[in-house]
Amino acid sequence: MNVGRRPTGLRARLVITFILVAVTASALVAGIGYQLVRRALLERAENGAISDVRDILQRISIPIGTSDLLWPASAVSENDLANLAESLDGPDRQVILKYGDRERLSNGTTLGLDDVPVELRLKAASRLVHQRLLIRNEPWLLIGTQVHRLTKTGAVRPTGMTVFVFVSLKEEDGVLARLRTALAQSSGITLAIALTVALVSARSVLLPVRRLGDAARALGAGRLDTRLPVHGRDELAGLTATFNDTASALEQTVSELRALEAMSRRFVADVSHELRTPLTAMTAVTDMLTEEAQRLPPDAGKAVDIVVREINRLRVLVEHLIEASRLDSGTAVLVRENVDVGVALADCLEIRGWTGRVRLEVARGLSFSLDPRRFDVIVANLVGNALIHGAPPVSVTARRLRSGLEVRVRDRGQGIPREALPHVFERFYKVGAGRARSEGSGLGLSIAKANAELHGGTIRVELCDPGTRFTVWIPHP
């Protein structure tokens, strides 16, 4: 099981790509929108709090001395500090006043100067500053400034009083939390919609592709009349129309080829049958010539031997052509009967005069259901090939297996070249240039294989040390 395997299907890739685009776009829109809202909300809260603090500090009525010096500590009472702290206090606010050594807190204040960053204290001595802080997991806006006053000469002088106002941002944080929840829910809804749209879109896009694939497989299976309806004018419609044109051209070409093949088979069959009559007569004449060859002059006797040998070769070739034409035309019929395999093999060798040249090994009483004539053709071609192209001793063995009947034909010659093994069952294939004028027709092994396949069996060839072995397997009917 491949856990990290990438999706390879076009449907999966389309859906994933569509969802990624939708999720990315939704995340960008939600993120940008959230940042804009957050910035606007916090800036509004900050500006409002700063403006309120500034206005209150400008309106305070704490007494001011007549000199240009700082307020004297004795001029400001505890009551004055309490009133100023209460005026700066409000809902969700906490105030800290620092004046000299004195420190005043508004009612209910839980924060202290320890919660004020040192850097902000230093900056607050010269100007009004603010900073957002997270104190005890709660958001706050801290505003810090030193109170200044105009002197009689119009100069702005510090009074020595520092004000720190903590403004709670809890409400704004709650609004942002609800906004994040809403955006997350909208993203989930967007994802569901994107998934639905992606599946529907992928189906609408891939349905014509799937139909094209099914049609292509049907075309490859031989149903050349396969066509697809053309809908619309898009690229898929153009592809479908091209497929239909290609299928039509292929059907026409295959029909022409089949017609030519049928004509060729019919021509071979007709010629082979027509050759039978003169061959019969020529065979009868060759029998007479063979009897008279010994009484003829040497040159004439040699010529007679050549004529007899070529007529026999022609006779074998015609028989093989007739048999091949029957197999090609589909008129070859398998007639099974229960046959004594040992007797059938012995008869095959005896009829052809091979009994003394071939060693036969078969169990007595071995019977099997097969077509005796076609079985004789298989054995005759394999044994003849071994005798002509191999070397003695040639052996034929037969045995019954659980799966069927196995017959082996082996010679002890040089063997077939390894590169020729895949081609030995091809028609008119002869191993080596020296066999161009051999006695064989080049059809024997292909006919033997066709007859074995007609039984539902197989023939395989393998090299031995020495020689070559052909193995015929015929299954139980």
C-alpha positions as CSV (number, residue, x, y, z in Angstrom):
1,M,0.0,0.0,0.0
2,N,1.6,3.3,-1.1
3,V,0.6,5.9,1.5
4,G,2.4,8.9,-0.1
5,R,1.4,8.0,-3.6
6,R,0.4,11.0,-5.8
7,P,-3.0,10.9,-7.4
8,T,-2.5,10.0,-11.1
9,G,-6.1,10.0,-12.3
10,L,-7.2,13.0,-14.3
11,R,-10.4,13.3,-12.3
12,A,-8.5,13.4,-9.0
13,R,-6.1,16.0,-10.3
14,L,-8.9,18.2,-11.6
15,V,-10.7,18.1,-8.3
16,I,-7.6,18.7,-6.2
17,T,-6.5,21.6,-8.5
18,F,-10.0,23.2,-8.4
19,I,-10.2,22.9,-4.6
20,L,-6.7,24.3,-4.1
21,V,-7.5,27.3,-6.2
22,A,-10.8,27.8,-4.4
23,V,-9.3,27.4,-1.0
24,T,-6.3,29.7,-1.8
25,A,-8.6,32.4,-3.1
26,S,-10.9,32.1,-0.1
27,A,-8.0,32.2,2.3
28,L,-6.6,35.3,0.6
29,V,-9.9,37.1,0.6
30,A,-10.6,36.1,4.2
31,G,-7.1,37.0,5.4
32,I,-7.1,40.3,3.7
33,G,-10.6,41.1,4.9
34,Y,-9.7,40.1,8.4
35,Q,-6.6,42.2,8.5
36,L,-8.4,45.3,7.1
37,V,-11.2,44.9,9.7
38,R,-8.8,44.3,12.5
39,R,-6.7,47.3,11.6
40,A,-9.7,49.6,11.3
41,L,-11.3,48.3,14.5
42,L,-8.1,48.7,16.6
43,E,-7.3,52.1,15.1
44,R,-10.7,53.4,15.9
45,A,-10.4,52.1,19.5
46,E,-6.9,53.6,19.8
47,N,-7.9,57.0,18.3
48,G,-11.0,57.3,20.5
49,A,-9.1,56.4,23.7
50,I,-6.2,58.7,22.9
51,S,-8.5,61.6,22.0
52,D,-10.5,61.1,25.2
53,V,-7.4,61.1,27.4
54,R,-6.0,64.1,25.7
55,D,-9.2,66.1,26.1
56,I,-9.5,65.2,29.8
57,L,-5.9,66.2,30.5
58,Q,-6.4,69.5,28.8
59,R,-9.5,70.2,31.0
60,I,-8.0,69.3,34.4
61,S,-8.3,72.1,37.0
62,I,-5.4,71.2,39.3
63,P,-3.9,74.5,40.6
64,I,-0.8,75.8,38.9
65,G,1.8,78.0,40.6
66,T,2.6,81.5,39.3
67,S,6.3,80.7,38.6
68,D,7.7,79.0,35.6
69,L,8.8,76.1,37.8
70,L,7.1,72.7,38.1
71,W,4.2,72.4,40.3
72,P,5.2,72.1,43.9
73,A,4.3,68.8,45.5
74,S,2.4,70.6,48.2
75,A,0.2,72.4,45.7
76,V,-1.5,69.1,44.6
77,S,-3.5,67.2,47.2
78,E,-4.5,63.6,47.4
79,N,-8.0,64.6,46.6
80,D,-6.8,66.4,43.4
81,L,-5.0,63.2,42.3
82,A,-8.1,61.1,43.1
83,N,-10.3,63.4,41.1
84,L,-8.0,63.3,38.1
85,A,-7.8,59.5,38.3
86,E,-11.6,59.2,38.4
87,S,-12.0,61.7,35.5
88,L,-9.6,59.5,33.4
89,D,-11.3,56.3,34.6
90,G,-14.2,54.7,32.7
91,P,-15.7,51.4,31.6
92,D,-12.9,48.9,30.9
93,R,-10.2,51.4,31.9
94,Q,-7.6,51.4,34.6
95,V,-5.6,54.6,35.5
96,I,-2.2,55.0,37.2
97,L,-1.0,58.5,38.2
98,K,2.7,59.0,39.1
99,Y,3.6,62.4,40.8
100,G,6.9,62.6,42.5
101,D,7.0,59.8,45.1
102,R,3.2,59.5,45.1
103,E,1.2,56.9,43.1
104,R,-2.5,57.0,42.7
105,L,-4.7,54.3,41.1
106,S,-8.3,54.5,40.0
107,N,-10.9,52.5,41.8
108,G,-10.8,48.8,40.9
109,T,-7.4,48.9,39.2
110,T,-5.6,45.6,39.2
111,L,-2.6,46.6,37.2
112,G,0.5,48.5,38.4
113,L,3.6,50.2,37.2
114,D,5.3,46.8,36.9
115,D,3.0,46.1,33.9
116,V,4.2,49.2,32.1
117,P,7.2,48.5,29.9
118,V,10.4,50.4,30.8
119,E,10.8,51.7,27.2
120,L,7.3,53.1,27.2
121,R,7.9,54.9,30.6
122,L,11.0,56.6,29.1
123,K,9.1,57.7,26.0
124,A,6.1,58.9,28.0
125,A,8.3,61.5,29.8
126,S,8.6,63.5,26.6
127,R,5.4,62.8,24.6
128,L,2.2,60.9,24.5
129,V,2.8,57.3,23.5
130,H,0.6,54.2,23.2
131,Q,1.2,50.5,22.8
132,R,-1.0,47.3,22.6
133,L,-0.1,44.7,25.2
134,L,-1.2,41.3,26.2
135,I,-1.3,41.2,30.0
136,R,-2.4,37.9,31.7
137,N,-3.8,36.7,28.4
138,E,-6.0,39.9,28.0
139,P,-5.5,42.5,25.3
140,W,-4.9,46.1,26.5
141,L,-4.1,49.5,25.0
142,L,-1.6,51.4,27.2
143,I,-1.6,55.2,26.8
144,G,1.2,57.0,28.6
145,T,2.1,60.8,28.8
146,Q,3.4,63.4,31.2
147,V,1.1,66.3,31.9
148,H,2.3,69.6,30.5
149,R,1.2,73.2,31.2
150,L,1.8,76.6,29.6
151,T,3.7,79.1,31.7
152,K,3.1,82.8,31.9
153,T,5.6,83.3,29.1
154,G,3.8,80.8,26.8
155,A,6.3,78.0,27.1
156,V,5.2,74.4,27.5
157,R,6.7,72.9,30.6
158,P,6.3,69.5,32.2
159,T,4.4,69.3,35.5
160,G,6.2,66.2,36.7
161,M,2.9,64.2,36.7
162,T,2.9,61.1,34.5
163,V,-0.4,59.4,33.5
164,F,-0.8,55.8,32.4
165,V,-4.2,54.7,31.2
166,F,-4.9,51.0,30.4
167,V,-7.8,50.6,28.0
168,S,-9.2,47.1,27.7
169,L,-9.5,45.8,24.1
170,K,-11.5,42.8,25.2
171,E,-14.6,43.8,23.4
172,E,-12.7,44.4,20.2
173,D,-10.9,41.1,20.6
174,G,-14.3,39.4,21.0
175,V,-15.5,41.1,17.8
176,L,-12.4,39.8,16.0
177,A,-12.9,36.3,17.4
178,R,-16.5,36.2,16.1
179,L,-15.2,37.5,12.8
180,R,-12.6,34.7,12.7
181,T,-15.3,32.1,13.4
182,A,-17.5,33.5,10.7
183,L,-14.6,33.5,8.2
184,A,-13.7,29.9,9.1
185,Q,-17.3,28.9,8.7
186,S,-17.5,30.7,5.4
187,S,-14.3,29.0,4.3
188,G,-15.8,25.6,5.2
189,I,-18.9,26.4,3.2
190,T,-16.7,27.6,0.3
191,L,-14.7,24.4,0.4
192,A,-17.9,22.3,0.3
193,I,-19.2,24.4,-2.6
194,A,-15.8,24.1,-4.4
195,L,-15.7,20.4,-3.9
196,T,-19.3,20.0,-5.3
197,V,-18.6,22.3,-8.2
198,A,-15.2,20.5,-8.8
199,L,-16.9,17.0,-8.9
200,V,-19.7,18.2,-11.2
201,S,-17.2,20.0,-13.5
202,A,-14.8,17.1,-13.5
203,R,-17.7,14.8,-14.4
204,S,-18.9,17.0,-17.2
205,V,-15.3,17.3,-18.5
206,L,-14.3,13.7,-18.1
207,L,-17.5,12.1,-19.3
208,P,-16.7,12.7,-23.0
209,V,-13.1,11.6,-22.3
210,R,-14.3,8.4,-20.6
211,R,-16.7,7.8,-23.5
212,L,-13.7,8.3,-25.9
213,G,-11.7,5.8,-23.9
214,D,-14.5,3.2,-24.0
215,A,-15.0,3.7,-27.7
216,A,-11.2,3.4,-28.3
217,R,-11.2,0.1,-26.4
218,A,-14.2,-1.1,-28.4
219,L,-12.4,-0.1,-31.6
220,G,-9.3,-2.0,-30.4
221,A,-11.5,-5.1,-29.7
222,G,-12.6,-5.2,-33.3
223,R,-15.9,-3.3,-33.2
224,L,-15.0,-1.0,-36.1
225,D,-18.5,0.4,-36.4
226,T,-18.1,2.3,-33.0
227,R,-19.0,5.9,-33.3
228,L,-19.8,8.7,-30.7
229,P,-22.3,11.5,-30.9
230,V,-20.9,15.0,-31.3
231,H,-22.3,17.6,-28.9
232,G,-21.3,21.3,-29.0
233,R,-18.4,23.0,-30.7
234,D,-15.7,22.9,-28.0
235,E,-12.4,21.1,-28.1
236,L,-13.9,17.8,-26.9
237,A,-16.5,18.0,-29.6
238,G,-13.7,18.4,-32.1
239,L,-11.8,15.5,-30.6
240,T,-14.9,13.3,-30.8
241,A,-15.4,14.3,-34.5
242,T,-11.8,13.4,-35.2
243,F,-12.2,10.1,-33.5
244,N,-15.3,9.3,-35.6
245,D,-13.4,10.2,-38.8
246,T,-10.4,8.1,-37.8
247,A,-12.7,5.2,-36.9
248,S,-14.4,5.5,-40.3
249,A,-11.1,5.5,-42.1
250,L,-9.8,2.6,-40.1
251,E,-13.0,0.6,-40.8
252,Q,-12.7,1.2,-44.5
253,T,-9.0,0.3,-44.5
254,V,-9.5,-2.9,-42.5
255,S,-12.4,-3.9,-44.7
256,E,-10.2,-3.6,-47.7
257,L,-7.4,-5.5,-46.1
258,R,-9.8,-8.3,-45.0
259,A,-11.2,-8.5,-48.6
260,L,-7.6,-8.7,-50.0
261,E,-6.7,-11.3,-47.4
262,A,-9.8,-13.3,-48.2
263,M,-9.0,-13.1,-51.9
264,S,-5.4,-14.2,-51.2
265,R,-6.5,-17.2,-49.1
266,R,-9.0,-18.2,-51.8
267,F,-6.4,-17.9,-54.5
268,V,-4.0,-20.1,-52.5
269,A,-6.7,-22.6,-51.8
270,D,-7.8,-22.7,-55.5
271,V,-4.3,-23.0,-56.8
272,S,-3.4,-25.7,-54.3
273,H,-6.5,-27.7,-55.3
274,E,-5.8,-27.2,-59.0
275,L,-2.3,-28.5,-58.5
276,R,-3.5,-31.7,-56.9
277,T,-4.6,-33.3,-60.2
278,P,-1.4,-32.8,-62.1
279,L,0.6,-33.7,-59.0
280,T,-1.3,-37.0,-58.8
281,A,-0.4,-37.8,-62.4
282,M,3.2,-36.7,-61.9
283,T,3.5,-38.9,-58.8
284,A,2.4,-41.9,-60.7
285,V,4.9,-41.1,-63.4
286,T,7.7,-40.7,-60.8
287,D,7.0,-44.1,-59.5
288,M,7.6,-45.6,-63.0
289,L,10.7,-43.4,-63.4
290,T,12.1,-44.5,-60.1
291,E,11.8,-48.2,-61.2
292,E,13.6,-47.4,-64.5
293,A,16.2,-45.1,-63.0
294,Q,18.7,-47.9,-62.3
295,R,18.7,-49.0,-66.0
296,L,19.2,-45.5,-67.3
297,P,22.6,-43.8,-67.9
298,P,24.2,-42.2,-64.9
299,D,23.3,-38.6,-66.0
300,A,19.8,-39.5,-66.8
301,G,19.4,-41.4,-63.6
302,K,20.6,-38.4,-61.6
303,A,18.2,-36.2,-63.4
304,V,15.4,-38.6,-62.6
305,D,16.3,-38.5,-58.9
306,I,16.2,-34.7,-58.9
307,V,12.8,-34.7,-60.6
308,V,11.4,-37.3,-58.2
309,R,12.7,-35.3,-55.2
310,E,11.3,-32.0,-56.4
311,I,7.9,-33.5,-57.2
312,N,7.8,-35.0,-53.7
313,R,8.7,-31.6,-52.3
314,L,6.0,-29.9,-54.4
315,R,3.5,-32.5,-53.2
316,V,4.3,-31.8,-49.6
317,L,4.1,-28.1,-50.2
318,V,0.7,-28.3,-51.8
319,E,-0.6,-30.5,-49.0
320,H,0.6,-28.0,-46.5
321,L,-0.9,-25.0,-48.4
322,I,-4.3,-26.8,-48.5
323,E,-4.1,-27.5,-44.8
324,A,-3.1,-23.9,-44.0
325,S,-5.9,-22.5,-46.2
326,R,-8.4,-24.7,-44.2
327,L,-7.0,-23.4,-40.9
328,D,-7.1,-19.8,-42.1
329,S,-10.6,-20.0,-43.5
330,G,-12.0,-21.5,-40.3
331,T,-13.3,-24.6,-42.0
332,A,-11.0,-26.9,-40.1
333,V,-13.1,-29.1,-37.8
334,L,-11.9,-31.0,-34.8
335,V,-13.3,-34.5,-34.6
336,R,-12.3,-36.0,-31.3
337,E,-12.3,-39.7,-30.5
338,N,-10.7,-42.0,-27.9
339,V,-7.3,-42.9,-29.4
340,D,-4.6,-45.3,-28.2
341,V,-1.7,-42.8,-28.2
342,G,1.0,-45.5,-28.6
343,V,-0.7,-47.1,-31.6
344,A,-1.3,-43.7,-33.2
345,L,2.4,-42.7,-32.8
346,A,3.6,-46.1,-34.1
347,D,1.3,-45.9,-37.2
348,C,2.5,-42.3,-37.9
349,L,6.2,-43.5,-37.9
350,E,5.4,-46.7,-39.9
351,I,3.5,-45.0,-42.7
352,R,6.4,-42.7,-43.3
353,G,9.1,-45.3,-43.0
354,W,10.6,-43.8,-39.8
355,T,10.1,-46.7,-37.5
356,G,13.8,-47.8,-37.4
357,R,15.0,-44.2,-37.2
358,V,13.0,-43.0,-34.3
359,R,12.9,-44.3,-30.7
360,L,9.3,-44.4,-29.3
361,E,8.7,-44.3,-25.6
362,V,5.0,-44.5,-24.5
363,A,3.2,-46.5,-21.8
364,R,1.1,-49.4,-23.0
365,G,-2.6,-48.7,-23.1
366,L,-2.3,-44.9,-22.9
367,S,-5.5,-43.5,-24.4
368,F,-6.6,-40.0,-24.9
369,S,-9.5,-38.1,-26.6
370,L,-8.1,-36.2,-29.6
371,D,-8.5,-35.9,-33.4
372,P,-6.3,-38.7,-34.8
373,R,-5.8,-37.1,-38.2
374,R,-4.7,-33.8,-36.8
375,F,-2.6,-35.5,-34.1
376,D,-0.9,-37.4,-36.9
377,V,-0.1,-34.1,-38.7
378,I,1.4,-32.6,-35.5
379,V,3.7,-35.6,-34.8
380,A,4.6,-36.1,-38.5
381,N,5.8,-32.5,-38.9
382,L,7.7,-32.5,-35.6
383,V,9.4,-35.8,-36.3
384,G,10.1,-34.9,-39.9
385,N,11.7,-31.7,-38.9
386,A,13.9,-33.5,-36.4
387,L,15.0,-36.1,-38.9
388,I,15.7,-33.5,-41.6
389,H,17.4,-30.8,-39.6
390,G,18.5,-32.6,-36.5
391,A,20.7,-35.6,-35.8
392,P,20.0,-39.1,-34.5
393,P,19.0,-40.5,-32.2
394,V,15.5,-39.0,-32.5
395,S,13.1,-39.9,-29.7
396,V,9.3,-39.5,-29.2
397,T,7.9,-39.8,-25.7
398,A,4.3,-39.5,-24.5
399,R,2.8,-39.4,-21.0
400,R,-0.5,-38.4,-19.3
401,L,-0.5,-35.4,-17.0
402,R,-3.2,-34.1,-14.7
403,S,-3.7,-31.3,-17.1
404,G,-3.7,-33.4,-20.3
405,L,-1.4,-35.2,-22.7
406,E,2.2,-34.3,-23.2
407,V,4.2,-35.5,-26.3
408,R,8.0,-34.7,-26.6
409,V,10.0,-34.9,-29.8
410,R,13.8,-34.5,-29.4
411,D,16.8,-34.8,-31.7
412,R,20.6,-34.7,-30.8
413,G,21.7,-32.3,-33.5
414,Q,23.4,-28.9,-33.3
415,G,20.2,-27.3,-32.2
416,I,18.3,-24.2,-33.4
417,P,20.2,-20.9,-33.0
418,R,18.9,-19.1,-29.9
419,E,18.0,-16.0,-31.9
420,A,15.8,-18.1,-34.2
421,L,13.7,-19.7,-31.4
422,P,10.9,-17.0,-31.4
423,H,10.4,-17.4,-35.2
424,V,10.4,-21.2,-35.7
425,F,6.6,-21.4,-35.8
426,E,6.3,-18.6,-38.4
427,R,5.2,-19.6,-41.9
428,F,8.0,-20.0,-44.5
429,Y,10.6,-19.3,-41.9
430,K,13.8,-21.3,-42.4
431,V,16.7,-21.2,-40.0
432,G,19.8,-20.1,-41.9
433,A,20.4,-19.4,-45.6
434,G,21.5,-22.9,-46.3
435,R,18.0,-24.2,-45.8
436,A,16.5,-22.2,-48.7
437,R,16.3,-25.3,-50.9
438,S,15.8,-27.9,-48.1
439,E,13.2,-30.5,-48.4
440,G,10.9,-28.8,-46.0
441,S,8.2,-26.3,-47.1
442,G,8.6,-23.9,-44.1
443,L,5.0,-24.5,-43.2
444,G,5.2,-27.7,-41.2
445,L,5.9,-26.2,-37.7
446,S,3.2,-23.5,-38.2
447,I,0.7,-26.1,-39.2
448,A,1.6,-28.3,-36.3
449,K,1.1,-25.4,-33.9
450,A,-2.2,-24.5,-35.5
451,N,-3.5,-28.1,-35.0
452,A,-2.3,-28.1,-31.4
453,E,-4.1,-24.8,-30.8
454,L,-7.2,-26.3,-32.5
455,H,-7.1,-28.9,-29.7
456,G,-6.8,-26.1,-27.2
457,G,-3.2,-26.9,-26.6
458,T,0.3,-25.5,-27.2
459,I,3.7,-26.3,-28.6
460,R,6.9,-25.0,-27.2
461,V,10.5,-25.4,-28.3
462,E,13.6,-25.4,-26.1
463,L,17.3,-26.0,-26.6
464,C,18.9,-29.1,-25.0
465,D,22.5,-30.3,-24.7
466,P,22.7,-31.5,-27.4
467,G,19.8,-30.9,-29.8
468,T,16.3,-29.4,-29.7
469,R,13.1,-30.5,-27.9
470,F,9.5,-29.8,-29.0
471,T,6.8,-30.3,-26.4
472,V,3.2,-30.7,-27.3
473,W,0.5,-30.3,-24.7
474,I,-3.1,-31.1,-25.3
475,P,-5.6,-30.5,-22.5
476,H,-8.4,-32.8,-21.5
477,P,-11.6,-32.0,-23.5
